[in-house]
Amino acid sequence: MTYTVYEDIITIKLVQEACKILGVPMEAILKLFGEHFFTFCKKSGYDRMLRALGGTLTEFIENLDALHSYLALSYQKMNAPSFRLERGVDGKMLLHYYSDRRGLCHIVPGIIEAVAKDFFNIDVAMDILDMKTEAERTGKKEHVVFLIVQKPRRQMRRAKPNRLQEGQDIQRDQEVLDAAPLRSKETCLSVSVCPVKKSHWEVVRSIVTFGKGHLLNTFVPIYPEQLWIEVKTFCDAFPFHIVFDESLRVKQTGVNIQKYVPGLQTQKIQLDEYFSIIHPQVTFNISSICKFINSQFVLKARREMMPKAWKCQPTLKLRGQMIWMESMQCMIYLCSPKLRSLQELEECQMHLSDLAPHDTTRDLILLNQQRLAEMELSTQLERKKEELRVLSKHLAIEKKKTETLLYAMLPEHVANQLKEGRKVAAGEFKTCTILFSDVVTFTNICAACEPIQIVNMLNSMYSKFDRLTSVHDVYKVETIGDAYMVVGGVPVPVGNHAQRVANFALGMRISAKEVMNPVTGEPIQIRVGIHTGPVLAGVVGDKMPRYCLFGDTVNTASRMESHGLPNSVHLSPTTYRALENQGFEIIARGEIEVKGKGKMTTYFLIQNLNASDDEIMGRPQTLLDHKEASAQENPNIRTVAITRCTDSRELLPKSDAADDSDMSTPEGSPVAGQDSVEAADGELSSDQTKTHPFCSDTLPSGFCAVL
């Protein structure tokens, strides 16, 4: 966030992680960060302010401290570095960098080089000459000396003659421009010898010719022979100023600074006894002050030297410029109170009238008061924006949870229509496959168990079934008690809906073996019935809407389940035709009486010959393991045998018992515990048919149909 203060250790950690990822030294990252920071400042609205600091790179660097002093009014916790420039020969410069924040000095070359190239169109190179730690009054300060050297300009290519001619013209124009200041200076000097012969405006016209004169470069100031101002008037006009000598003895002060620092009225006191330098952070002596003569100085009054009644209020801070007076061997400090807002003005028990009318601190306090209010508003907006971003993220997560729950209850396209407030039209599906299942002897189990045991058993079983719906991509319609209903081909029509439901049924039978009967402790038994046909599907009701299926196909699928056998998958004729030649092992049950349907020829689904149990259950398994297991279990399988029992009526209970969903196979029944039946009128080789274990070797009235 813009106005939030972050510790330098965060910056260092970020840079270190970047170094690890990019494989480059820390100095390179910091230098690149400096270049980026300069670009960021320009885009943030400081471009014009930065360009106004100076007309040359030297002036720009010398005024950086003044810029930091101004920005400190808004960014009150800003701990800015300090810069001092030494001009050398051959265009070389020594830049002294002082900072309390260690390890960030490599940012400076990136900023300075970017400024030189962008603002002044020159290329400079910076190298570290010295790096040390200086113990000042404020603590240890990092002092780094940079050598700044201007790189020579690249020579223009001479590939084309016109480019060479243009370069010569540019060089000739530059020489003319460089000679113009000298001619103007000579003109100015020649004119100033005889000032009576020409008027004031004639002198100006002679200097500035054709709008290309260099008036500033040729300006020669005129000083009076004596200072025409009284001492009292000077002290009143500059109420906050201090004059001190080389030994820091106070020689002269303004009237208002005496008012708020009473000790300064005493003659020949030491300035460092009443004030300490807080910016730039240097030792309080003449030599250190002269090193930073171009910087703004901030002095803070010592609390222990103030009257006891004033020690509870904030100490006075002064900000201003140091000027060395060579003839008097004294330093004058022209300053004004360092105040950011009206609140600080009130805390110091001062008024705007204490400031000189010409002092811009008056306007600065009022303008900064408004700016601080705008910054506070901006900070609040930024915080709210961040809070909204976090809330939006959390809302998206919660919305995802809600949609997941909704899509688990209704098909996605149906749920979206309901969310949009639209009515969901019923849809007709010409073909689909419906499955019903229930638990054998569920009524007896409920009578012998606690309700929580029933809930735990059903939850365990349904959780396994629900996972299988995702594995085989079938739609779970509903559960009522122990009844479980799924459909394939609805709500999204698919061509292989029968195969999907068949594989799902085989997975249900495997999963049921993992759920224990709370009464006997044995695995539960389920009945499964499947039928294929047309249905009508739609959403019924406004309260707790459900996606329901309507049609005779639903009734027939329910009849297949209720007339089935424990641990068997009962198929209708239409489902059998849909699964025919699809790699499933199916046996014929024969013709049975179905309530409301009359006589029907039904079938039992045994297994999927092309998929292992792990694949049916959606468990990971290597292809090699699957092939080896198939080779061991079924070494000579090529075809599927379907066995039909003509005496199937004897295997079923009475018609009224067939309607009970909890019916069980009577003891002694010839098909109790049987998975399949096979009989053949003639001998067939083992590679033509698949045999099925049975309790008796022979069964009357049976035939084998080989697919």
Solvent accessible surface area in square Angstrom, and as a share of the most:
residue,aa,sasa,rsa
1,M,79,0.35
2,T,83,0.48
3,Y,66,0.25
4,T,60,0.35
5,V,95,0.54
6,Y,118,0.45
7,E,119,0.54
8,D,41,0.21
9,I,98,0.50
10,I,79,0.40
11,T,42,0.24
12,I,28,0.14
13,K,120,0.51
14,L,121,0.60
15,V,11,0.06
16,Q,83,0.37
17,E,89,0.40
18,A,30,0.23
19,C,22,0.13
20,K,152,0.64
21,I,142,0.72
22,L,112,0.56
23,G,66,0.63
24,V,55,0.32
25,P,86,0.54
26,M,57,0.25
27,E,82,0.37
28,A,39,0.30
29,I,20,0.10
30,L,1,0.01
31,K,73,0.31
32,L,106,0.53
33,F,82,0.34
34,G,0,0.00
35,E,64,0.29
36,H,117,0.52
37,F,85,0.35
38,F,10,0.04
39,T,52,0.30
40,F,111,0.46
41,C,23,0.14
42,K,45,0.19
43,K,166,0.70
44,S,56,0.36
45,G,65,0.62
46,Y,47,0.18
47,D,45,0.23
48,R,207,0.76
49,M,64,0.29
50,L,17,0.08
51,R,115,0.42
52,A,84,0.65
53,L,30,0.15
54,G,15,0.14
55,G,62,0.59
56,T,71,0.41
57,L,10,0.05
58,T,19,0.11
59,E,72,0.32
60,F,4,0.02
61,I,1,0.00
62,E,39,0.18
63,N,56,0.29
64,L,16,0.08
65,D,2,0.01
66,A,37,0.29
67,L,15,0.07
68,H,32,0.14
69,S,10,0.07
70,Y,88,0.34
71,L,26,0.13
72,A,15,0.12
73,L,2,0.01
74,S,9,0.06
75,Y,58,0.22
76,Q,93,0.41
77,K,159,0.67
78,M,66,0.30
79,N,66,0.34
80,A,26,0.20
81,P,28,0.18
82,S,4,0.03
83,F,18,0.08
84,R,31,0.11
85,L,21,0.11
86,E,66,0.30
87,R,164,0.60
88,G,44,0.42
89,V,121,0.69
90,D,129,0.67
91,G,56,0.54
92,K,86,0.36
93,M,22,0.10
94,L,52,0.26
95,L,0,0.00
96,H,16,0.07
97,Y,8,0.03
98,Y,9,0.03
99,S,4,0.03
100,D,56,0.29
101,R,83,0.30
102,R,149,0.54
103,G,33,0.31
104,L,16,0.08
105,C,2,0.01
106,H,40,0.18
107,I,23,0.12
108,V,10,0.05
109,P,12,0.07
110,G,0,0.00
111,I,44,0.22
112,I,2,0.01
113,E,34,0.15
114,A,21,0.16
115,V,1,0.00
116,A,0,0.00
117,K,138,0.58
118,D,62,0.32
119,F,29,0.12
120,F,41,0.17
121,N,105,0.54
122,I,32,0.16
123,D,64,0.33
124,V,8,0.05
125,A,33,0.26
126,M,17,0.08
127,D,86,0.45
128,I,63,0.32
129,L,100,0.50
130,D,62,0.32
131,M,92,0.41
132,K,97,0.41
133,T,61,0.35
134,E,43,0.19
135,A,89,0.69
136,E,34,0.15
137,R,132,0.48
138,T,73,0.42
139,G,34,0.33
140,K,156,0.66
141,K,7,0.03
142,E,8,0.04
143,H,11,0.05
144,V,0,0.00
145,V,15,0.09
146,F,0,0.00
147,L,37,0.19
148,I,2,0.01
149,V,48,0.28
150,Q,92,0.41
151,K,99,0.42
152,P,124,0.78
153,R,160,0.58
154,R,228,0.83
155,Q,166,0.74
156,M,112,0.50
157,R,207,0.75
158,R,196,0.71
159,A,88,0.68
160,K,114,0.48
161,P,115,0.72
162,N,87,0.45
163,R,120,0.44
164,L,76,0.38
165,Q,98,0.43
166,E,89,0.40
167,G,20,0.19
168,Q,83,0.37
169,D,47,0.25
170,I,108,0.55
171,Q,115,0.51
172,R,126,0.46
173,D,83,0.43
174,Q,93,0.41
175,E,103,0.46
176,V,81,0.46
177,L,87,0.43
178,D,84,0.44
179,A,35,0.27
180,A,15,0.12
181,P,32,0.20
182,L,115,0.57
183,R,126,0.46
184,S,14,0.09
185,K,107,0.45
186,E,115,0.52
187,T,44,0.26
188,C,20,0.12
189,L,91,0.45
190,S,73,0.47
191,V,14,0.08
192,S,66,0.42
193,V,113,0.65
194,C,56,0.34
195,P,85,0.54
196,V,142,0.82
197,K,165,0.70
198,K,89,0.38
199,S,61,0.39
200,H,129,0.58
201,W,164,0.58
202,E,76,0.34
203,V,37,0.21
204,V,41,0.23
205,R,156,0.57
206,S,31,0.20
207,I,10,0.05
208,V,54,0.31
209,T,63,0.37
210,F,198,0.83
211,G,71,0.68
212,K,142,0.60
213,G,23,0.22
214,H,59,0.26
215,L,83,0.42
216,L,160,0.80
217,N,105,0.54
218,T,9,0.05
219,F,137,0.57
220,V,97,0.56
221,P,63,0.40
222,I,166,0.84
223,Y,173,0.66
224,P,89,0.56
225,E,184,0.83
226,Q,100,0.44
227,L,140,0.70
228,W,198,0.69
229,I,62,0.31
230,E,121,0.54
231,V,112,0.64
232,K,147,0.62
233,T,64,0.37
234,F,41,0.17
235,C,17,0.10
236,D,66,0.34
237,A,35,0.27
238,F,69,0.29
239,P,9,0.05
240,F,6,0.03
241,H,0,0.00
242,I,0,0.00
243,V,12,0.07
244,F,0,0.00
245,D,15,0.08
246,E,98,0.44
247,S,50,0.32
248,L,12,0.06
249,R,95,0.35
250,V,8,0.05
251,K,104,0.44
252,Q,58,0.26
253,T,9,0.05
254,G,0,0.00
255,V,63,0.36
256,N,26,0.14
257,I,0,0.00
258,Q,46,0.20
259,K,112,0.47
260,Y,24,0.09
261,V,0,0.00
262,P,49,0.31
263,G,15,0.15
264,L,7,0.03
265,Q,111,0.49
266,T,81,0.47
267,Q,135,0.60
268,K,157,0.66
269,I,19,0.10
270,Q,55,0.24
271,L,0,0.00
272,D,30,0.15
273,E,85,0.38
274,Y,25,0.10
275,F,0,0.00
276,S,28,0.18
277,I,9,0.04
278,I,49,0.25
279,H,35,0.16
280,P,1,0.01
281,Q,39,0.17
282,V,10,0.05
283,T,46,0.27
284,F,7,0.03
285,N,51,0.26
286,I,24,0.12
287,S,72,0.47
288,S,17,0.11
289,I,0,0.00
290,C,53,0.32
291,K,105,0.45
292,F,5,0.02
293,I,52,0.27
294,N,97,0.50
295,S,7,0.05
296,Q,58,0.26
297,F,0,0.00
298,V,3,0.02
299,L,0,0.00
300,K,70,0.30
301,A,2,0.01
302,R,63,0.23
303,R,101,0.37
304,E,112,0.50
305,M,76,0.34
306,M,19,0.08
307,P,52,0.33
308,K,179,0.76
309,A,82,0.63
310,W,71,0.25
311,K,78,0.33
312,C,121,0.73
313,Q,28,0.12
314,P,56,0.35
315,T,19,0.11
316,L,12,0.06
317,K,68,0.29
318,L,0,0.00
319,R,24,0.09
320,G,11,0.10
321,Q,100,0.45
322,M,2,0.01
323,I,65,0.33
324,W,65,0.23
325,M,47,0.21
326,E,116,0.52
327,S,112,0.72
328,M,126,0.56
329,Q,73,0.32
330,C,11,0.07
331,M,0,0.00
332,I,17,0.09
333,Y,0,0.00
334,L,54,0.27
335,C,18,0.11
336,S,13,0.08
337,P,0,0.00
338,K,32,0.14
339,L,6,0.03
340,R,39,0.14
341,S,10,0.07
342,L,59,0.30
343,Q,117,0.52
344,E,40,0.18
345,L,10,0.05
346,E,125,0.56
347,E,72,0.33
348,C,13,0.08
349,Q,121,0.54
350,M,5,0.02
351,H,123,0.55
352,L,51,0.25
353,S,90,0.58
354,D,15,0.08
355,L,2,0.01
356,A,8,0.06
357,P,119,0.75
358,H,114,0.51
359,D,29,0.15
360,T,102,0.59
361,T,5,0.03
362,R,68,0.25
363,D,85,0.44
364,L,42,0.21
365,I,0,0.00
366,L,87,0.43
367,L,115,0.57
368,N,7,0.04
369,Q,68,0.30
370,Q,110,0.49
371,R,76,0.28
372,L,36,0.18
373,A,61,0.48
374,E,95,0.43
375,M,20,0.09
376,E,89,0.40
377,L,104,0.52
378,S,42,0.27
379,T,14,0.08
380,Q,82,0.36
381,L,110,0.55
382,E,43,0.19
383,R,119,0.43
384,K,118,0.50
385,K,148,0.63
386,E,66,0.30
387,E,86,0.39
388,L,115,0.57
389,R,136,0.49
390,V,53,0.30
391,L,108,0.54
392,S,66,0.42
393,K,122,0.52
394,H,97,0.43
395,L,121,0.60
396,A,59,0.46
397,I,81,0.41
398,E,90,0.40
399,K,118,0.50
400,K,133,0.56
401,K,121,0.51
402,T,84,0.49
403,E,35,0.16
404,T,82,0.48
405,L,119,0.59
406,L,46,0.23
407,Y,64,0.24
408,A,81,0.63
409,M,73,0.33
410,L,4,0.02
411,P,7,0.05
412,E,103,0.46
413,H,84,0.37
414,V,1,0.01
415,A,0,0.00
416,N,49,0.25
417,Q,45,0.20
418,L,61,0.30
419,K,105,0.45
420,E,114,0.51
421,G,69,0.66
422,R,134,0.49
423,K,176,0.75
424,V,29,0.16
425,A,90,0.70
426,A,66,0.51
427,G,26,0.25
428,E,133,0.60
429,F,28,0.12
430,K,173,0.73
431,T,70,0.41
432,C,0,0.00
433,T,0,0.00
434,I,0,0.00
435,L,0,0.00
436,F,30,0.12
437,S,3,0.02
438,D,5,0.03
439,V,0,0.00
440,V,7,0.04
441,T,37,0.22
442,F,27,0.11
443,T,84,0.49
444,N,99,0.51
445,I,6,0.03
446,C,50,0.30
447,A,91,0.71
448,A,68,0.53
449,C,21,0.13
450,E,109,0.49
451,P,100,0.63
452,I,109,0.55
453,Q,73,0.32
454,I,18,0.09
455,V,88,0.51
456,N,87,0.44
457,M,9,0.04
458,L,26,0.13
459,N,97,0.50
460,S,43,0.28
461,M,2,0.01
462,Y,28,0.11
463,S,60,0.39
464,K,58,0.25
465,F,1,0.01
466,D,51,0.27
467,R,107,0.39
468,L,0,0.00
469,T,17,0.10
470,S,94,0.60
471,V,59,0.34
472,H,23,0.10
473,D,95,0.49
474,V,15,0.09
475,Y,31,0.12
476,K,65,0.28
477,V,5,0.03
478,E,59,0.26
479,T,49,0.28
480,I,122,0.62
481,G,49,0.47
482,D,17,0.09
483,A,33,0.25
484,Y,0,0.00
485,M,9,0.04
486,V,0,0.00
487,V,0,0.00
488,G,0,0.00
489,G,7,0.06
490,V,5,0.03
491,P,23,0.14
492,V,101,0.58
493,P,99,0.62
494,V,42,0.24
495,G,79,0.76
496,N,64,0.33
497,H,12,0.05
498,A,3,0.02
499,Q,40,0.18
500,R,58,0.21
501,V,0,0.00
502,A,0,0.00
503,N,26,0.13
504,F,0,0.00
505,A,0,0.00
506,L,7,0.04
507,G,0,0.00
508,M,0,0.00
509,R,50,0.18
510,I,35,0.18
511,S,0,0.00
512,A,1,0.01
513,K,123,0.52
514,E,83,0.37
515,V,5,0.03
516,M,99,0.44
517,N,19,0.10
518,P,45,0.28
519,V,75,0.43
520,T,86,0.50
521,G,49,0.47
522,E,106,0.47
523,P,55,0.35
524,I,6,0.03
525,Q,80,0.36
526,I,2,0.01
527,R,0,0.00
528,V,1,0.01
529,G,0,0.00
530,I,1,0.00
531,H,20,0.09
532,T,11,0.07
533,G,10,0.09
534,P,81,0.51
535,V,6,0.04
536,L,80,0.40
537,A,1,0.01
538,G,6,0.05
539,V,30,0.17
540,V,80,0.46
541,G,50,0.48
542,D,124,0.64
543,K,184,0.78
544,M,161,0.72
545,P,33,0.21
546,R,75,0.28
547,Y,10,0.04
548,C,34,0.20
549,L,14,0.07
550,F,97,0.41
551,G,41,0.39
552,D,86,0.44
553,T,5,0.03
554,V,24,0.14
555,N,82,0.42
556,T,5,0.03
557,A,0,0.00
558,S,33,0.21
559,R,72,0.26
560,M,0,0.00
561,E,13,0.06
562,S,11,0.07
563,H,4,0.02
564,G,0,0.00
565,L,24,0.12
566,P,30,0.19
567,N,57,0.29
568,S,17,0.11
569,V,0,0.00
570,H,0,0.00
571,L,0,0.00
572,S,0,0.00
573,P,27,0.17
574,T,46,0.27
575,T,1,0.00
576,Y,29,0.11
577,R,145,0.53
578,A,37,0.29
579,L,1,0.01
580,E,56,0.25
581,N,123,0.63
582,Q,81,0.36
583,G,19,0.18
584,F,10,0.04
585,E,1,0.00
586,I,4,0.02
587,I,5,0.03
588,A,5,0.04
589,R,6,0.02
590,G,0,0.00
591,E,69,0.31
592,I,0,0.00
593,E,86,0.39
594,V,1,0.00
595,K,105,0.44
596,G,76,0.73
597,K,69,0.29
598,G,28,0.27
599,K,112,0.48
600,M,30,0.14
601,T,37,0.22
602,T,0,0.00
603,Y,27,0.10
604,F,19,0.08
605,L,1,0.00
606,I,25,0.13
607,Q,56,0.25
608,N,19,0.10
609,L,50,0.25
610,N,109,0.56
611,A,26,0.20
612,S,22,0.14
613,D,88,0.46
614,D,41,0.21
615,E,74,0.33
616,I,6,0.03
617,M,6,0.03
618,G,38,0.36
619,R,93,0.34
620,P,135,0.85
621,Q,66,0.29
622,T,83,0.48
623,L,115,0.57
624,L,115,0.57
625,D,70,0.36
626,H,26,0.12
627,K,117,0.49
628,E,87,0.39
629,A,39,0.30
630,S,42,0.27
631,A,62,0.48
632,Q,149,0.66
633,E,131,0.59
634,N,43,0.22
635,P,98,0.62
636,N,83,0.42
637,I,55,0.28
638,R,191,0.70
639,T,34,0.20
640,V,20,0.12
641,A,1,0.01
642,I,9,0.05
643,T,1,0.00
644,R,85,0.31
645,C,20,0.12
646,T,72,0.42
647,D,59,0.30
648,S,0,0.00
649,R,133,0.48
650,E,135,0.61
651,L,28,0.14
652,L,31,0.15
653,P,39,0.24
654,K,162,0.69
655,S,80,0.52
656,D,109,0.57
657,A,39,0.30
658,A,6,0.05
659,D,57,0.29
660,D,75,0.39
661,S,47,0.30
662,D,23,0.12
663,M,19,0.08
664,S,62,0.40
665,T,37,0.21
666,P,81,0.51
667,E,175,0.79
668,G,78,0.75
669,S,22,0.14
670,P,75,0.47
671,V,13,0.08
672,A,51,0.40
673,G,85,0.82
674,Q,30,0.13
675,D,102,0.53
676,S,2,0.01
677,V,14,0.08
678,E,44,0.20
679,A,19,0.15
680,A,55,0.43
681,D,131,0.68
682,G,45,0.43
683,E,177,0.80
684,L,84,0.42
685,S,55,0.36
686,S,83,0.53
687,D,48,0.25
688,Q,85,0.38
689,T,15,0.09
690,K,43,0.18
691,T,96,0.56
692,H,21,0.10
693,P,115,0.72
694,F,45,0.19
695,C,105,0.63
696,S,47,0.30
697,D,145,0.75
698,T,112,0.65
699,L,50,0.25
700,P,103,0.65
701,S,70,0.45
702,G,17,0.16
703,F,83,0.34
704,C,28,0.17
705,A,43,0.33
706,V,71,0.41
707,L,79,0.39
